Amino acid sequence: MMAISDNKYGTNMTNLAEVINETSTVKAVDLAYEANRAERSHLGLSQAGHKCHRYCWYKHHGYQGKPIDGRILRLFQMGNLVEKQMMFDLAQAGVSITQDQHNVSFDYNGITLKGHIDGVVNGLIESSKPHLFECKTMNDKGFKKLLKDGYESYNEQYRFQIHAYALAMDLKNIFVLVYNKNDSTLYQERIKLNKDWIIDRLQDVFVAISKNIPERTCPRVDHWEAKWCDFYGECFK
């Protein structure tokens, strides 16, 4: 089989002949995603808000956890593409988006947590002030929960992420845009930076990952959250 050369769809593509001995092209696509996956070997700001400090400790100390299969990686990529479209749509509506993928970081006692923002928006109809921009995609089930509970109650990691990014960018306002992957409905929410809360949460994370491994959050090996955790094997050896 000939290796896929650099083209308009991407570069440094994997030679599928080195990855798979299969008759299914669909399976080959998923395995190519897995082969080209660059696993993050550190804890990032997008994950530092995880409810379990033991999870953060494993991530910070370079544990890899369960590998992500190709189907999930394709979902991530589709989310990236939809988010780019959302940014284009906002620009078409007259909203200015700057500092796309701008890097931010926090340092504490020799430990650094890094992340990158989706951007900073100006020109919202609801406000003339600059806002941190955060965009997400969800399936219909998650979207209905979002409509019921609001963004900050929907996911603790998501809440941590937007406040950490806003703090790093010295922005007092956050604009969240969420895309429903089932029917293209959009959800927007404006959120005020909770400075005291995020500073306390950041300090908790830094302290937790700098010491010995924290206690488990899940009460037992058959707990449903434990079974879905990336570090289930390491945590319950």
N, C-alpha and C positions, 0 to 999 in steps of 0.2 A: 504494500500500500504506500502511496506517495504521501509524504508529510504535507500538511497544510501550510502553505507559505504565508508570509505577511500580506495582508490585503485590507480592503476597506472595513472588514468586519472585526479586525483585531490583529495583534502582533504576538510573536512568541507563542504561537499555538502549538499544542502537543501533537506529536505524531501518534495517531490513534493506534497504529500497528504495535507500538511499544506499550500501549495501555491495555488493550483488550483483544481477546480472541473470541469474538462473538459474531453472530449473524444479525443481531439487532442494532440498527442504526440509532434508535432511541436510547438504548443502553449505552452505546458508544458516546452519545452526547453527554449523558450524566457522568460517565467515567472521565470524560475530558474535563468537565467542570471540577471534579474531585482532584484530578491530577494537577490542574493549574491553580488550585486553592493555595494561597499563601496564608498559613495559619498564624494568627496574632499570638505572640509569645509573651504578652504583657497585659496588664489590666488597663483598660481605657476608660475615659470618663463616661462613655455610653453604657458601660457595664458596672461602673463603680456604685451605682445606686441599687444594686441587687440586694434583696432583703436579707440574704445570708452572707455574713462576713467571712464565713469559712469558704464559700464560693469565691469571693474576692481574693482571699488569701491564696487559694490554689492558682487562680488566674495570674495574680501578681508574681508568683514564684515560678511561672513558666510551665505549669502542668497543662497538657493538651486536652485532656478529657476525651469524650466520644467524638470521633470524626463526623463531620457533617456530610450527608449524602448529596448526590448531584441534584436530586429533585428540589431539596431545600435551597441549595445554592442558586438554582434557577429562579426560585421564588424571590430570593434576595436581589438578584439581578433585575428581575421584572420590576421590583419595587424601586430600584435605582432609576430605571427608565421612566417609570410613571412620575417619580419625583421631579425629574428633569422637565417633563411635560408640564407639570404643575407650575414650575417656575416660569416656563415660557408663557403659559396662560396668564399668570399674574402680570408679567411684563406687557402682554397684549392689552391688559386692562389698565395699564398706566402705572403699575406699582414698580418702583425701582428696587432691584435686588443687587446688593454689592457684597463683597467679601465671601463669595461662594467657596466653601471648603477651607475657610481660613483656620489655621491651627491655633489652638488655645491650650494652656497647661497650668497646672498648679504644682508648687513645690513645697514640701514639708519634711524637715529633718532628713534631707538627702534623698527623698522619694519624690518622683515626678509622675503625675497622672496627666495624660494628654488626650486631646480629642480634636474634632474639627466641626465647625458649625455649618449649617446649611446656607446661612447668609444673614444679612441685615436688610430689612425692608423699610422703605420710605414711601409715602404717598398712599397709605391706607385711607379709605373713605371715613373710617371711624376715628382716626387720629392723625395729626400731622407729625407726631413724634416718631423717632426711629425705634424699631422693634427688632429684637432677635427673631430670626425666622427658623421655624422647625416644621418640616413636612414629614408625614408618615402615610403609609397605606395600610388598610385593614380589610379583612373579609367582613361579610355582612353581620356575622355573630358579634365580632368585636366592635363593629360600628354601632350596633344597637346598644351595647353596653356603654360605649362612649357617650351616646346621646342621653342615656339615663343618668350616668354618674359624673360626666365631665372629664376633661383630660387629666387633671392632677390625681383624681381618684381611680382612673382607669388602670394605671401602671406606675408603681413606685419608681422603677428604673427610668421611665420616661420623665417623671416629675423631677427627679434628681438631675437628669441630663439637661433639661432646659434651664433650670435655675443655675446650675454650674456654668453653663455656657454664657448666660446673661451676666453673671457675676464677673466672669473672665473678660467679657467685652465691655464692662462698665455700662450696661444697658438696664434700664429700670422696667422695660416693657418687653413682652414676648408675644409673638403672633404665631399660632399653631394652625396648620392647614392639614386636614386628613382626608384621604381619598378612599371611598368605598369601592373595592375591587369588583364587587358584584354588579353595581348599577351606576357607577361613576358619580354618585352623590358626593358633594364636598361638605366638610364640616370645618368651621373656623371658630377660634376662641382666642381672646386676648387675655393675658395673664400678667399680673404684677410680680416683679421679682420679690421673693421672700428671702432677703439677705441674711437675716439671723438664722433662719432654718437651714439654709444651704451651707453656711459656714460651719454650723454644728455638725451637719451630716458629713461634710468633707473631712473634718477633724476626726470623727468617729472612724471613717474608712481608713484614713492614714494610720491611725493608732492600731487598728485591727490588723492591717496587713504587715505592720512593722514588727509585731511581736510573734510569739509562738502561735501555732495554728489555733484559731478560735474553736469554741464548742460548736457542735452541730446545731442547726436550726430544726431539721427534721427529727421527730421524736424516735423513729424506729426505721428499720431497713425496708419495711413494706409500705411506708408512707408514700402517698401518690406523688408528692412533689419530689421526693427522693428518687423515685424511679425515672422521672423525667429529667433529672439534673445531669449536666454534662460530666460532673465529677462523682457520679454515683459509685463507680468502681473504686476510686481512690478513697472516698469518704467512708465506705463501709467495708473496707478490706477485712 
